[in-house]
């Protein structure tokens, strides 16, 4: 069963380059992609919701507060927004605290104060994330604008373009449990309408070697709005309603047979996305899932929508 989800996923999400996590490789700082896709928004100026990061160094400068990263007296964790010419638009300095193996970046101060937050124009931008001004990650995106069609409340509407359209995550709590697809969607049919609309969907997992359908779900519909939102799509046994076999489709079942697999998503009966899983030697897309489970306690496999290109 699929539901609209606003929860922030805690998993392994590496922007730009996907690499296997192994015991030999050092843990490198990163902000979870799901945090960015669910937290970045523009309504005139840029706004960023709570984010989660991993592998940040413990700040050398100790704060008197509970926040180890702190704009005033702790370590410096910043997000710098730059335009297409590389010019700094705004700088955000975060409050962050370590929660077990995660860093929660809960809020920020704008350099120059709230009045310094600039109104953004259509175009390309990049958010650079840095610890003590040393950049470790970039998040590129672009902005388009349209005029609302509400004659009583005319306004400029801002829309984000970028990884939301291409990126997805395959999630599982463990190798011998269920798996789900996390995907970011919006109402593309009527982008000016802020009201939600129901969209029937179908998601399927097929083994390409013999075209065998291994899992699917079309139980219900998604409520889409004109803003990007994360949706969680679950998988069931094929024709579960007829066979009454509602047992979990486990990730280990996919790992048991090397080969190429494909996840297809349709909305309103139209193809929306297609994601490829290359399975070999207990890995998916060259990710060591057993090691990932040890390091992360949840498994998140980044996927790219082939139809978006």
Secondary structure, 3 states (H helix, E strand, C coil): CCEECCCCCCCCCCCCCCCCCCCCCCCCCEECHHHHHHHEEECCCEEECCEEEECCCCCCCCCCCCCCECCCCCECEEEEEEECCCCEEEEEEEEEEEECCEEEEEEEEECCCHHHCCCCCCEEEEEEEEECCEEEEEEEEEEEEEECCCCCCCCEEEEEEEHHHHEEEEEECCCCCECEEEEEECCCCCCCCCCCEEEEEEEEEEECCCCEEEEEECCCEEEECCCCEEEEEECECCCHHHHCCCCCCEHHHHHCCCEEEEEEEEECCEEEEEEEEEEECCEECCEEHHHHHHHHCCEEEEEECHHHC
